[in-house]
C-alpha cells in the first residue's frame, strides 16, 4: 500500500499491486487493473520509489518470520 495525493490535495492509500501503467503528461495518470484511471500529484519516479520501499518492507519483514527448520 502506498500513500498518494489526488489533484484536490486529498491523500489516499492505494494497493500498488493494482497499478498496470503510469503515464506522465501534464499530470501523472495511473491506470489500474480494473481500467480505472487515477490522476495524482506525485510524479512517476516518486510512485516507483514508494512501491519499491513498500515491497522492500514486506520482504524484510518476511525475513524475520522463523522457518520451521529454524525453530
C-alpha positions as CSV (number, residue, x, y, z in Angstrom):
1,X,0.0,0.0,0.0
2,X,1.3,3.4,-0.9
3,X,0.2,6.9,0.0
4,X,-0.7,9.2,-2.9
5,X,-2.4,12.6,-3.3
6,X,-5.3,13.4,-5.6
7,X,-5.3,16.6,-7.5
8,X,-7.6,18.2,-5.0
9,X,-5.0,17.6,-2.3
10,X,-6.7,14.7,-0.5
11,X,-4.3,11.9,0.5
12,X,-5.4,8.3,-0.2
13,X,-3.8,4.9,0.1
14,X,-3.6,2.6,-3.0
15,X,-2.8,-1.1,-3.3
16,X,0.3,-0.7,-5.5
17,X,-0.3,-4.2,-6.9
18,X,-3.3,-2.8,-8.9
19,X,-1.1,-0.4,-10.9
20,X,-0.8,-1.5,-14.5
21,X,0.8,1.6,-16.1
22,X,1.9,5.1,-15.1
23,X,1.6,7.9,-17.7
24,X,3.3,11.3,-17.2
25,X,1.9,14.2,-19.3
26,X,0.9,17.5,-17.6
27,X,-0.4,15.2,-14.8
28,X,0.5,11.7,-13.6
29,X,-2.1,9.2,-14.5
30,X,-2.2,5.7,-13.0
31,X,-4.2,3.1,-14.9
32,X,-5.3,0.2,-12.7
33,X,-6.1,-3.4,-13.4
34,X,-9.8,-2.7,-13.5
35,X,-9.4,0.0,-16.1
36,X,-9.9,2.9,-13.6
37,X,-7.7,6.0,-14.2
38,X,-6.4,8.0,-11.2
39,X,-4.7,11.4,-11.6
40,X,-2.3,12.1,-8.8
41,X,0.1,14.9,-7.8
42,X,3.2,12.6,-7.4
43,X,5.4,12.0,-10.4
44,X,6.2,8.6,-11.8
45,X,9.6,8.5,-10.0
46,X,8.0,9.2,-6.7
47,X,5.4,6.5,-7.2
48,X,8.1,4.0,-8.2
49,X,10.2,4.8,-5.2
50,X,7.1,4.4,-2.9
51,X,6.3,1.0,-4.4
52,X,9.9,-0.1,-4.0
53,X,10.0,1.0,-0.4
54,X,6.7,-0.8,0.3
55,X,7.8,-4.1,-1.3
56,X,11.2,-3.9,0.5
57,X,9.5,-3.5,3.8
58,X,7.4,-6.6,3.1
59,X,10.3,-8.7,2.1
60,X,12.4,-7.5,5.1
61,X,9.5,-8.3,7.4
62,X,9.2,-11.8,5.9
63,X,12.8,-12.5,6.6
64,X,12.0,-12.1,10.4
65,X,9.5,-14.9,10.4
66,X,11.2,-18.1,11.6
67,X,11.1,-21.1,9.2
68,X,10.0,-24.4,10.7
69,X,13.6,-25.8,10.4
70,X,15.0,-22.8,12.4
71,X,12.8,-23.3,15.5
